[in-house]
Amino acid sequence: MKEIQVTSTFKVYEDVSKLTNIEQSVMSKAVKMLDSVYAPYSGFHVGAAVMTAENNVYGGCNQENASYPLCICGERVALYNAGANEPKSPIKLLAIVSHNPKKFIDRPVSPCGACRQVISEFATRHGQDFPVLLKGDGDMVYKLESCKDLLPFGFDSNYL
Ligand code: THU
């Protein structure tokens, strides 16, 4: 028997001013996307933005439905928006922000499991890993240099 440990690492920045200009601009787009959220059922707001290798930025935000299982998360909308517009461009950076109007959540949003799987597909699809920025209602920003840090030991197309 041997034991294998799978680890995950991320950086914690005090606030957005500590990010690069490019990171700040992608983060700003994610924040802007909060204005377009459709979340009448959960009241939880998620905005996201993706920068492609062409340096274009695509936004997304959560879109809910009275038939609850049809709700789709903000980061998936942003990624599919990029995928639909630039199917051949690798992703350079993903930023995800959350806002809870009902209670102040200081720490950055932690993407759901389904979104982690979709984020991971975009890395394998283009054979290129990318960093992920996360922010909540507080100033603090988490940066994961690799999207594998969100889903270590994940399932991917190499098994198929
Ligand atoms: N949500 C996201 O948009 N991203 C996540 O990573 C977690 C959850 C959305 C889905 C739903 O509209 C609301 O937040 C509550 O789950």
Backbone and ligand atoms as CSV (ligand in chain L), in Angstrom:
chain,resi,resn,atom,element,x,y,z
A,1,MET,N,N,0.845,-1.200,0.000
A,1,MET,CA,C,0.000,0.000,0.000
A,1,MET,C,C,0.882,1.253,0.000
A,2,LYS,N,N,0.479,2.224,-0.763
A,2,LYS,CA,C,1.135,3.527,-0.633
A,2,LYS,C,C,0.062,4.603,-0.584
A,3,GLU,N,N,0.416,5.658,0.042
A,3,GLU,CA,C,-0.561,6.742,0.177
A,3,GLU,C,C,-0.135,7.901,-0.708
A,4,ILE,N,N,-1.086,8.435,-1.458
A,4,ILE,CA,C,-0.773,9.567,-2.327
A,4,ILE,C,C,-1.555,10.775,-1.830
A,5,GLN,N,N,-0.847,11.874,-1.696
A,5,GLN,CA,C,-1.521,13.083,-1.230
A,5,GLN,C,C,-1.713,14.034,-2.405
A,6,VAL,N,N,-2.907,14.548,-2.557
A,6,VAL,CA,C,-3.169,15.523,-3.619
A,6,VAL,C,C,-3.365,16.868,-2.935
A,7,THR,N,N,-2.558,17.838,-3.323
A,7,THR,CA,C,-2.647,19.128,-2.625
A,7,THR,C,C,-3.184,20.218,-3.545
A,8,SER,N,N,-3.576,21.273,-2.947
A,8,SER,CA,C,-4.138,22.409,-3.671
A,8,SER,C,C,-3.579,23.685,-3.044
A,9,THR,N,N,-3.199,24.616,-3.881
A,9,THR,CA,C,-2.562,25.842,-3.366
A,9,THR,C,C,-3.231,27.074,-3.960
A,10,PHE,N,N,-3.340,28.112,-3.161
A,10,PHE,CA,C,-3.782,29.390,-3.739
A,10,PHE,C,C,-3.146,30.543,-2.979
A,11,LYS,N,N,-3.103,31.698,-3.664
A,11,LYS,CA,C,-2.529,32.894,-3.050
A,11,LYS,C,C,-3.649,33.783,-2.552
A,12,VAL,N,N,-3.379,34.506,-1.488
A,12,VAL,CA,C,-4.382,35.434,-0.949
A,12,VAL,C,C,-3.851,36.854,-1.092
A,13,TYR,N,N,-4.563,37.677,-1.838
A,13,TYR,CA,C,-4.180,39.083,-2.007
A,13,TYR,C,C,-5.104,39.934,-1.133
A,14,GLU,N,N,-4.512,40.970,-0.567
A,14,GLU,CA,C,-5.261,41.883,0.317
A,14,GLU,C,C,-6.456,42.522,-0.396
A,15,ASP,N,N,-6.184,42.956,-1.632
A,15,ASP,CA,C,-7.255,43.582,-2.418
A,15,ASP,C,C,-6.856,43.615,-3.894
A,16,VAL,N,N,-7.764,44.062,-4.757
A,16,VAL,CA,C,-7.523,44.018,-6.206
A,16,VAL,C,C,-6.336,44.870,-6.663
A,17,SER,N,N,-5.988,45.871,-5.870
A,17,SER,CA,C,-4.877,46.747,-6.291
A,17,SER,C,C,-3.558,45.979,-6.373
A,18,LYS,N,N,-3.499,44.822,-5.731
A,18,LYS,CA,C,-2.265,44.010,-5.741
A,18,LYS,C,C,-2.180,43.129,-6.994
A,19,LEU,N,N,-3.228,43.139,-7.808
A,19,LEU,CA,C,-3.241,42.319,-9.026
A,19,LEU,C,C,-2.603,43.084,-10.183
A,20,THR,N,N,-2.256,42.371,-11.270
A,20,THR,CA,C,-1.725,43.042,-12.461
A,20,THR,C,C,-2.869,43.829,-13.125
A,21,ASN,N,N,-2.511,44.709,-14.065
A,21,ASN,CA,C,-3.537,45.494,-14.761
A,21,ASN,C,C,-4.508,44.603,-15.509
A,22,ILE,N,N,-3.969,43.562,-16.143
A,22,ILE,CA,C,-4.837,42.641,-16.901
A,22,ILE,C,C,-5.791,41.925,-15.946
A,23,GLU,N,N,-5.242,41.444,-14.836
A,23,GLU,CA,C,-6.095,40.754,-13.855
A,23,GLU,C,C,-7.187,41.691,-13.339
A,24,GLN,N,N,-6.803,42.942,-13.090
A,24,GLN,CA,C,-7.792,43.912,-12.595
A,24,GLN,C,C,-8.887,44.152,-13.620
A,25,SER,N,N,-8.509,44.183,-14.911
A,25,SER,CA,C,-9.542,44.467,-15.922
A,25,SER,C,C,-10.502,43.277,-16.066
A,26,VAL,N,N,-9.990,42.054,-15.960
A,26,VAL,CA,C,-10.883,40.890,-16.051
A,26,VAL,C,C,-11.778,40.835,-14.813
A,27,MET,N,N,-11.198,41.166,-13.673
A,27,MET,CA,C,-11.972,41.204,-12.426
A,27,MET,C,C,-13.076,42.270,-12.513
A,28,SER,N,N,-12.746,43.439,-13.094
A,28,SER,CA,C,-13.758,44.509,-13.228
A,28,SER,C,C,-14.923,44.048,-14.085
A,29,LYS,N,N,-14.611,43.300,-15.145
A,29,LYS,CA,C,-15.687,42.796,-16.012
A,29,LYS,C,C,-16.582,41.828,-15.221
A,30,ALA,N,N,-15.949,40.979,-14.402
A,30,ALA,CA,C,-16.728,40.031,-13.590
A,30,ALA,C,C,-17.647,40.803,-12.634
A,31,VAL,N,N,-17.121,41.868,-12.041
A,31,VAL,CA,C,-17.926,42.681,-11.118
A,31,VAL,C,C,-19.080,43.337,-11.880
A,32,LYS,N,N,-18.788,43.833,-13.072
A,32,LYS,CA,C,-19.822,44.483,-13.890
A,32,LYS,C,C,-20.953,43.500,-14.205
A,33,MET,N,N,-20.578,42.233,-14.408
A,33,MET,CA,C,-21.577,41.220,-14.753
A,33,MET,C,C,-22.590,41.010,-13.630
A,34,LEU,N,N,-22.240,41.420,-12.404
A,34,LEU,CA,C,-23.188,41.280,-11.287
A,34,LEU,C,C,-24.466,42.081,-11.558
A,35,ASP,N,N,-24.347,43.133,-12.379
A,35,ASP,CA,C,-25.517,43.962,-12.707
A,35,ASP,C,C,-26.546,43.195,-13.534
A,36,SER,N,N,-26.102,42.122,-14.212
A,36,SER,CA,C,-27.015,41.399,-15.116
A,36,SER,C,C,-27.517,40.071,-14.548
A,37,VAL,N,N,-27.149,39.782,-13.316
A,37,VAL,CA,C,-27.566,38.516,-12.692
A,37,VAL,C,C,-29.089,38.363,-12.723
A,38,TYR,N,N,-29.547,37.133,-12.954
A,38,TYR,CA,C,-30.981,36.840,-12.806
A,38,TYR,C,C,-31.080,35.746,-11.748
A,39,ALA,N,N,-31.290,36.172,-10.505
A,39,ALA,CA,C,-31.284,35.220,-9.388
A,39,ALA,C,C,-32.434,35.487,-8.426
A,40,PRO,N,N,-33.711,35.472,-8.941
A,40,PRO,CA,C,-34.834,35.790,-8.064
A,40,PRO,C,C,-35.114,34.707,-7.024
A,41,TYR,N,N,-34.589,33.511,-7.207
A,41,TYR,CA,C,-34.913,32.404,-6.293
A,41,TYR,C,C,-33.907,32.283,-5.160
A,42,SER,N,N,-32.611,32.291,-5.507
A,42,SER,CA,C,-31.605,32.146,-4.444
A,42,SER,C,C,-31.221,33.500,-3.866
A,43,GLY,N,N,-31.304,34.547,-4.672
A,43,GLY,CA,C,-30.835,35.865,-4.224
A,43,GLY,C,C,-29.322,35.934,-4.135
A,44,PHE,N,N,-28.624,34.899,-4.607
A,44,PHE,CA,C,-27.160,34.878,-4.557
A,44,PHE,C,C,-26.620,35.278,-5.933
A,45,HIS,N,N,-25.736,36.257,-5.952
A,45,HIS,CA,C,-25.280,36.828,-7.229
A,45,HIS,C,C,-23.853,36.390,-7.566
A,46,VAL,N,N,-23.658,35.916,-8.786
A,46,VAL,CA,C,-22.307,35.522,-9.231
A,46,VAL,C,C,-22.035,36.112,-10.616
A,47,GLY,N,N,-20.928,36.853,-10.704
A,47,GLY,CA,C,-20.486,37.400,-11.990
A,47,GLY,C,C,-19.149,36.757,-12.337
A,48,ALA,N,N,-18.890,36.612,-13.627
A,48,ALA,CA,C,-17.627,35.986,-14.032
A,48,ALA,C,C,-17.162,36.585,-15.344
A,49,ALA,N,N,-15.860,36.480,-15.590
A,49,ALA,CA,C,-15.301,36.956,-16.860
A,49,ALA,C,C,-14.113,36.085,-17.233
A,50,VAL,N,N,-13.985,35.894,-18.547
A,50,VAL,CA,C,-12.945,35.028,-19.099
A,50,VAL,C,C,-12.144,35.829,-20.109
A,51,MET,N,N,-10.814,35.789,-20.007
A,51,MET,CA,C,-9.991,36.388,-21.057
A,51,MET,C,C,-9.417,35.257,-21.903
A,52,THR,N,N,-9.561,35.410,-23.220
A,52,THR,CA,C,-9.038,34.382,-24.126
A,52,THR,C,C,-7.628,34.761,-24.588
A,53,ALA,N,N,-7.002,33.824,-25.296
A,53,ALA,CA,C,-5.654,34.064,-25.822
A,53,ALA,C,C,-5.636,35.247,-26.789
A,54,GLU,N,N,-6.814,35.575,-27.361
A,54,GLU,CA,C,-6.913,36.734,-28.270
A,54,GLU,C,C,-7.066,38.042,-27.495
A,55,ASN,N,N,-7.006,37.945,-26.179
A,55,ASN,CA,C,-7.174,39.098,-25.275
A,55,ASN,C,C,-8.578,39.684,-25.292
A,56,ASN,N,N,-9.556,38.899,-25.726
A,56,ASN,CA,C,-10.947,39.346,-25.616
A,56,ASN,C,C,-11.514,38.849,-24.286
A,57,VAL,N,N,-12.443,39.634,-23.736
A,57,VAL,CA,C,-13.024,39.271,-22.439
A,57,VAL,C,C,-14.514,38.997,-22.608
A,58,TYR,N,N,-14.945,37.842,-22.111
A,58,TYR,CA,C,-16.354,37.433,-22.204
A,58,TYR,C,C,-16.916,37.306,-20.795
A,59,GLY,N,N,-18.101,37.871,-20.610
A,59,GLY,CA,C,-18.704,37.854,-19.281
A,59,GLY,C,C,-19.839,36.860,-19.171
A,60,GLY,N,N,-20.224,36.606,-17.938
A,60,GLY,CA,C,-21.384,35.759,-17.668
A,60,GLY,C,C,-21.849,35.999,-16.244
A,61,CYS,N,N,-23.068,35.606,-15.949
A,61,CYS,CA,C,-23.578,35.716,-14.583
A,61,CYS,C,C,-24.652,34.652,-14.402
A,62,ASN,N,N,-24.978,34.341,-13.157
A,62,ASN,CA,C,-25.930,33.239,-12.961
A,62,ASN,C,C,-27.318,33.574,-13.495
A,63,GLN,N,N,-27.942,32.539,-14.061
A,63,GLN,CA,C,-29.247,32.660,-14.702
A,63,GLN,C,C,-30.140,31.582,-14.093
A,64,GLU,N,N,-31.134,32.026,-13.329
A,64,GLU,CA,C,-31.976,31.050,-12.622
A,64,GLU,C,C,-33.282,30.792,-13.366
A,65,ASN,N,N,-33.992,29.773,-12.879
A,65,ASN,CA,C,-35.237,29.360,-13.534
A,65,ASN,C,C,-36.198,28.841,-12.464
A,66,ALA,N,N,-37.497,29.054,-12.689
A,66,ALA,CA,C,-38.510,28.560,-11.758
A,66,ALA,C,C,-38.413,27.045,-11.621
A,67,SER,N,N,-37.924,26.395,-12.652
A,67,SER,CA,C,-37.611,24.969,-12.577
A,67,SER,C,C,-36.151,24.894,-12.106
A,68,TYR,N,N,-35.968,24.814,-10.795
A,68,TYR,CA,C,-34.660,25.034,-10.163
A,68,TYR,C,C,-33.454,24.315,-10.804
A,69,PRO,N,N,-33.609,23.040,-11.204
A,69,PRO,CA,C,-32.406,22.383,-11.745
A,69,PRO,C,C,-31.876,23.026,-13.032
A,70,LEU,N,N,-32.673,23.884,-13.645
A,70,LEU,CA,C,-32.232,24.532,-14.890
A,70,LEU,C,C,-31.368,25.771,-14.648
A,71,CYS,N,N,-31.204,26.155,-13.378
A,71,CYS,CA,C,-30.360,27.315,-13.064
A,71,CYS,C,C,-28.940,27.021,-13.540
A,72,ILE,N,N,-28.285,28.046,-14.036
A,72,ILE,CA,C,-26.887,27.839,-14.456
A,72,ILE,C,C,-25.988,28.882,-13.782
A,73,CYS,N,N,-24.832,28.428,-13.360
A,73,CYS,CA,C,-23.899,29.283,-12.608
A,73,CYS,C,C,-23.224,30.310,-13.513
A,74,GLY,N,N,-22.822,31.420,-12.903
A,74,GLY,CA,C,-22.207,32.526,-13.627
A,74,GLY,C,C,-20.928,32.154,-14.359
A,75,GLU,N,N,-20.077,31.367,-13.728
A,75,GLU,CA,C,-18.790,31.040,-14.369
A,75,GLU,C,C,-18.992,30.157,-15.591
A,76,ARG,N,N,-20.033,29.294,-15.523
A,76,ARG,CA,C,-20.289,28.448,-16.690
A,76,ARG,C,C,-20.818,29.288,-17.853
A,77,VAL,N,N,-21.662,30.282,-17.540
A,77,VAL,CA,C,-22.179,31.161,-18.602
A,77,VAL,C,C,-21.012,31.901,-19.262
A,78,ALA,N,N,-20.076,32.389,-18.457
A,78,ALA,CA,C,-18.918,33.127,-19.009
A,78,ALA,C,C,-18.049,32.207,-19.872
A,79,LEU,N,N,-17.779,31.007,-19.379
A,79,LEU,CA,C,-16.931,30.073,-20.143
A,79,LEU,C,C,-17.615,29.654,-21.442
A,80,TYR,N,N,-18.914,29.364,-21.373
A,80,TYR,CA,C,-19.620,28.944,-22.591
A,80,TYR,C,C,-19.762,30.120,-23.563
A,81,ASN,N,N,-19.841,31.318,-23.029
A,81,ASN,CA,C,-19.872,32.522,-23.875
A,81,ASN,C,C,-18.549,32.615,-24.653
A,82,ALA,N,N,-17.435,32.432,-23.949
A,82,ALA,CA,C,-16.113,32.453,-24.617
A,82,ALA,C,C,-16.017,31.301,-25.612
A,83,GLY,N,N,-16.458,30.117,-25.201
A,83,GLY,CA,C,-16.382,28.937,-26.068
A,83,GLY,C,C,-17.232,29.088,-27.320
A,84,ALA,N,N,-18.373,29.755,-27.183
A,84,ALA,CA,C,-19.272,29.931,-28.324
A,84,ALA,C,C,-18.735,30.974,-29.297
A,85,ASN,N,N,-18.027,31.967,-28.752
A,85,ASN,CA,C,-17.508,33.043,-29.607
A,85,ASN,C,C,-16.125,32.763,-30.169
A,86,GLU,N,N,-15.308,32.083,-29.398
A,86,GLU,CA,C,-13.934,31.778,-29.840
A,86,GLU,C,C,-13.617,30.324,-29.529
A,87,PRO,N,N,-14.212,29.402,-30.294
A,87,PRO,CA,C,-14.046,27.986,-29.961
A,87,PRO,C,C,-12.604,27.486,-29.979
A,88,LYS,N,N,-11.735,28.198,-30.690
A,88,LYS,CA,C,-10.355,27.715,-30.806
A,88,LYS,C,C,-9.375,28.418,-29.858
A,89,SER,N,N,-9.855,29.435,-29.144
A,89,SER,CA,C,-8.926,30.191,-28.279
A,89,SER,C,C,-8.798,29.597,-26.891
A,90,PRO,N,N,-7.572,29.295,-26.471
A,90,PRO,CA,C,-7.385,28.880,-25.083
A,90,PRO,C,C,-7.808,30.003,-24.132
A,91,ILE,N,N,-8.118,29.622,-22.918
A,91,ILE,CA,C,-8.472,30.616,-21.889
A,91,ILE,C,C,-7.182,31.062,-21.202
A,92,LYS,N,N,-7.060,32.386,-21.018
A,92,LYS,CA,C,-5.876,32.918,-20.328
A,92,LYS,C,C,-6.119,33.166,-18.842
A,93,LEU,N,N,-7.360,33.524,-18.535
A,93,LEU,CA,C,-7.664,33.901,-17.149
A,93,LEU,C,C,-9.178,33.849,-16.918
A,94,LEU,N,N,-9.555,33.398,-15.734
A,94,LEU,CA,C,-10.981,33.375,-15.335
A,94,LEU,C,C,-11.111,34.109,-14.004
A,95,ALA,N,N,-12.073,35.019,-13.914
A,95,ALA,CA,C,-12.345,35.708,-12.640
A,95,ALA,C,C,-13.800,35.455,-12.250
A,96,ILE,N,N,-14.011,35.148,-10.984
A,96,ILE,CA,C,-15.373,34.862,-10.492
A,96,ILE,C,C,-15.607,35.691,-9.228
A,97,VAL,N,N,-16.708,36.418,-9.201
A,97,VAL,CA,C,-17.026,37.221,-8.016
A,97,VAL,C,C,-18.435,36.904,-7.544
A,98,SER,N,N,-18.647,37.045,-6.244
A,98,SER,CA,C,-19.997,36.807,-5.727
A,98,SER,C,C,-20.446,37.995,-4.892
A,99,HIS,N,N,-21.752,38.124,-4.782
A,99,HIS,CA,C,-22.336,39.158,-3.921
A,99,HIS,C,C,-23.609,38.581,-3.318
A,100,ASN,N,N,-23.655,38.618,-1.997
A,100,ASN,CA,C,-24.858,38.148,-1.319
A,100,ASN,C,C,-25.536,39.347,-0.668
A,101,PRO,N,N,-26.648,39.804,-1.267
A,101,PRO,CA,C,-27.300,41.001,-0.727
A,101,PRO,C,C,-27.905,40.779,0.662
A,102,LYS,N,N,-28.071,39.486,1.052
A,102,LYS,CA,C,-28.729,39.196,2.335
A,102,LYS,C,C,-27.764,39.117,3.511
A,103,LYS,N,N,-26.509,38.728,3.231
A,103,LYS,CA,C,-25.518,38.725,4.314
A,103,LYS,C,C,-24.123,38.935,3.738
A,104,PHE,N,N,-23.297,39.621,4.518
A,104,PHE,CA,C,-21.952,39.963,4.040
A,104,PHE,C,C,-21.034,38.749,4.161
A,105,ILE,N,N,-20.549,38.276,3.010
A,105,ILE,CA,C,-19.602,37.153,3.013
A,105,ILE,C,C,-18.253,37.718,2.593
A,106,ASP,N,N,-17.382,37.803,3.552
A,106,ASP,CA,C,-16.074,38.416,3.344
A,106,ASP,C,C,-15.212,37.600,2.382
A,107,ARG,N,N,-15.214,36.268,2.566
A,107,ARG,CA,C,-14.262,35.425,1.828
A,107,ARG,C,C,-14.711,35.217,0.380
A,108,PRO,N,N,-13.746,34.956,-0.513
A,108,PRO,CA,C,-14.086,34.741,-1.916
A,108,PRO,C,C,-15.019,33.571,-2.139
A,109,VAL,N,N,-15.771,33.656,-3.239
A,109,VAL,CA,C,-16.707,32.594,-3.604
A,109,VAL,C,C,-15.914,31.327,-3.929
A,110,SER,N,N,-16.476,30.178,-3.583
A,110,SER,CA,C,-15.844,28.897,-3.887
A,110,SER,C,C,-16.717,28.205,-4.931
A,111,PRO,N,N,-16.226,28.063,-6.164
A,111,PRO,CA,C,-17.072,27.523,-7.238
A,111,PRO,C,C,-17.627,26.135,-6.922
A,112,CYS,N,N,-18.837,25.876,-7.389
A,112,CYS,CA,C,-19.472,24.578,-7.116
A,112,CYS,C,C,-18.751,23.469,-7.886
A,113,GLY,N,N,-19.015,22.243,-7.518
A,113,GLY,CA,C,-18.338,21.092,-8.128
A,113,GLY,C,C,-18.563,20.997,-9.631
A,114,ALA,N,N,-19.810,21.262,-10.064
A,114,ALA,CA,C,-20.112,21.175,-11.503
A,114,ALA,C,C,-19.281,22.191,-12.276
A,115,CYS,N,N,-19.165,23.387,-11.732
A,115,CYS,CA,C,-18.373,24.420,-12.416
A,115,CYS,C,C,-16.904,24.047,-12.441
A,116,ARG,N,N,-16.413,23.438,-11.378
A,116,ARG,CA,C,-15.000,23.006,-11.368
A,116,ARG,C,C,-14.747,22.034,-12.510
A,117,GLN,N,N,-15.697,21.143,-12.756
A,117,GLN,CA,C,-15.553,20.175,-13.838
A,117,GLN,C,C,-15.535,20.888,-15.197
A,118,VAL,N,N,-16.401,21.885,-15.343
A,118,VAL,CA,C,-16.467,22.625,-16.622
A,118,VAL,C,C,-15.206,23.470,-16.805
A,119,ILE,N,N,-14.734,24.103,-15.739
A,119,ILE,CA,C,-13.500,24.896,-15.805
A,119,ILE,C,C,-12.358,23.994,-16.270
A,120,SER,N,N,-12.299,22.821,-15.671
A,120,SER,CA,C,-11.247,21.851,-15.981
A,120,SER,C,C,-11.309,21.395,-17.447
A,121,GLU,N,N,-12.513,21.245,-17.986
A,121,GLU,CA,C,-12.674,20.834,-19.389
A,121,GLU,C,C,-12.055,21.874,-20.330
A,122,PHE,N,N,-12.211,23.163,-19.967
A,122,PHE,CA,C,-11.648,24.211,-20.837
A,122,PHE,C,C,-10.121,24.161,-20.858
A,123,ALA,N,N,-9.510,23.699,-19.781
A,123,ALA,CA,C,-8.049,23.551,-19.766
A,123,ALA,C,C,-7.634,22.350,-20.610
A,124,THR,N,N,-8.306,21.211,-20.451
A,124,THR,CA,C,-7.921,20.017,-21.231
A,124,THR,C,C,-8.272,20.207,-22.701
A,125,ARG,N,N,-9.399,20.833,-22.964
A,125,ARG,CA,C,-9.853,21.053,-24.337
A,125,ARG,C,C,-8.801,21.777,-25.185
A,126,HIS,N,N,-8.147,22.763,-24.576
A,126,HIS,CA,C,-7.151,23.546,-25.314
A,126,HIS,C,C,-5.718,23.150,-24.956
A,127,GLY,N,N,-5.595,22.183,-24.074
A,127,GLY,CA,C,-4.249,21.759,-23.645
A,127,GLY,C,C,-3.490,22.878,-22.968
A,128,GLN,N,N,-4.221,23.754,-22.321
A,128,GLN,CA,C,-3.587,24.895,-21.653
A,128,GLN,C,C,-4.282,25.243,-20.344
A,129,ASP,N,N,-3.515,25.153,-19.294
A,129,ASP,CA,C,-4.030,25.482,-17.961
A,129,ASP,C,C,-4.169,27.012,-17.837
A,130,PHE,N,N,-4.941,27.472,-16.875
A,130,PHE,CA,C,-5.058,28.929,-16.681
A,130,PHE,C,C,-5.349,29.247,-15.219
A,131,PRO,N,N,-4.995,30.474,-14.797
A,131,PRO,CA,C,-5.262,30.868,-13.416
A,131,PRO,C,C,-6.717,31.293,-13.197
A,132,VAL,N,N,-7.122,31.230,-11.946
A,132,VAL,CA,C,-8.501,31.598,-11.580
A,132,VAL,C,C,-8.444,32.592,-10.415
A,133,LEU,N,N,-9.171,33.690,-10.558
A,133,LEU,CA,C,-9.271,34.686,-9.484
A,133,LEU,C,C,-10.654,34.586,-8.850
A,134,LEU,N,N,-10.703,34.652,-7.527
A,134,LEU,CA,C,-11.981,34.538,-6.809
A,134,LEU,C,C,-12.130,35.704,-5.842
A,135,LYS,N,N,-13.336,36.269,-5.800
A,135,LYS,CA,C,-13.579,37.374,-4.857
A,135,LYS,C,C,-15.014,37.331,-4.331
A,136,GLY,N,N,-15.174,37.671,-3.057
A,136,GLY,CA,C,-16.504,37.768,-2.452
A,136,GLY,C,C,-16.856,39.233,-2.237
A,137,ASP,N,N,-17.592,39.519,-1.161
A,137,ASP,CA,C,-17.958,40.910,-0.897
A,137,ASP,C,C,-16.843,41.681,-0.178
A,138,GLY,N,N,-15.898,40.952,0.390
A,138,GLY,CA,C,-14.756,41.605,1.039
A,138,GLY,C,C,-13.719,42.006,0.003
A,139,ASP,N,N,-12.633,42.634,0.460
A,139,ASP,CA,C,-11.593,43.104,-0.463
A,139,ASP,C,C,-10.688,41.974,-0.963
A,140,MET,N,N,-10.545,40.958,-0.104
A,140,MET,CA,C,-9.602,39.871,-0.360
A,140,MET,C,C,-9.844,39.142,-1.693
A,141,VAL,N,N,-8.739,38.815,-2.373
A,141,VAL,CA,C,-8.833,38.059,-3.637
A,141,VAL,C,C,-7.974,36.797,-3.498
A,142,TYR,N,N,-8.520,35.675,-3.912
A,142,TYR,CA,C,-7.725,34.439,-3.986
A,142,TYR,C,C,-7.291,34.266,-5.433
A,143,LYS,N,N,-6.027,33.828,-5.599
A,143,LYS,CA,C,-5.570,33.490,-6.953
A,143,LYS,C,C,-5.057,32.052,-6.970
A,144,LEU,N,N,-5.654,31.239,-7.823
A,144,LEU,CA,C,-5.179,29.879,-8.038
A,144,LEU,C,C,-4.406,29.905,-9.342
A,145,GLU,N,N,-3.127,29.612,-9.296
A,145,GLU,CA,C,-2.303,29.697,-10.508
A,145,GLU,C,C,-2.718,28.654,-11.538
A,146,SER,N,N,-3.279,27.553,-11.062
A,146,SER,CA,C,-3.722,26.484,-11.959
A,146,SER,C,C,-5.172,26.146,-11.660
A,147,CYS,N,N,-5.955,25.919,-12.709
A,147,CYS,CA,C,-7.339,25.549,-12.401
A,147,CYS,C,C,-7.403,24.136,-11.816
A,148,LYS,N,N,-6.304,23.380,-11.906
A,148,LYS,CA,C,-6.252,22.056,-11.254
A,148,LYS,C,C,-6.335,22.195,-9.732
A,149,ASP,N,N,-5.965,23.369,-9.236
A,149,ASP,CA,C,-6.071,23.587,-7.786
A,149,ASP,C,C,-7.529,23.621,-7.329
A,150,LEU,N,N,-8.444,23.836,-8.282
A,150,LEU,CA,C,-9.870,23.809,-7.926
A,150,LEU,C,C,-10.415,22.389,-7.956
A,151,LEU,N,N,-9.833,21.566,-8.829
A,151,LEU,CA,C,-10.347,20.202,-8.960
A,151,LEU,C,C,-9.183,19.213,-9.103
A,152,PRO,N,N,-8.460,19.008,-7.997
A,152,PRO,CA,C,-7.400,18.015,-8.084
A,152,PRO,C,C,-8.036,16.627,-8.226
A,153,PHE,N,N,-7.386,15.727,-8.922
A,153,PHE,CA,C,-7.858,14.347,-9.051
A,153,PHE,C,C,-9.199,14.293,-9.800
A,154,GLY,N,N,-9.362,15.196,-10.774
A,154,GLY,CA,C,-10.632,15.257,-11.504
A,154,GLY,C,C,-10.699,14.279,-12.668
A,155,PHE,N,N,-11.880,14.129,-13.196
A,155,PHE,CA,C,-12.116,13.285,-14.374
A,155,PHE,C,C,-11.883,14.121,-15.629
A,156,ASP,N,N,-11.213,13.534,-16.636
A,156,ASP,CA,C,-11.064,14.267,-17.896
A,156,ASP,C,C,-11.079,13.315,-19.079
A,157,SER,N,N,-11.006,13.897,-20.275
A,157,SER,CA,C,-11.183,13.132,-21.522
A,157,SER,C,C,-10.093,12.090,-21.750
A,158,ASN,N,N,-8.999,12.176,-21.021
A,158,ASN,CA,C,-7.931,11.175,-21.195
A,158,ASN,C,C,-8.380,9.775,-20.804
A,159,TYR,N,N,-9.469,9.679,-20.019
A,159,TYR,CA,C,-9.988,8.360,-19.639
A,159,TYR,C,C,-10.843,7.746,-20.743
A,160,LEU,N,N,-11.233,8.553,-21.713
A,160,LEU,CA,C,-12.219,8.092,-22.701
A,160,LEU,C,C,-11.556,7.509,-23.940
L,1,THU,N1,N,-23.814,29.855,-8.270
L,1,THU,C1,C,-22.934,30.274,-9.222
L,1,THU,O1,O,-23.289,31.035,-10.128
L,1,THU,N2,N,-21.664,29.837,-9.131
L,1,THU,C2,C,-21.188,28.995,-8.165
L,1,THU,O2,O,-20.050,28.570,-8.237
L,1,THU,C3,C,-22.044,28.646,-7.046
L,1,THU,C4,C,-23.484,28.953,-7.196
L,1,THU,C5,C,-25.198,30.318,-8.382
L,1,THU,C6,C,-26.164,29.249,-8.813
L,1,THU,C7,C,-27.456,29.764,-8.223
L,1,THU,O3,O,-28.025,30.702,-9.147
L,1,THU,C8,C,-27.022,30.527,-6.981
L,1,THU,O4,O,-25.642,30.793,-7.138
L,1,THU,C9,C,-27.234,29.757,-5.677
L,1,THU,O5,O,-26.708,28.494,-5.729
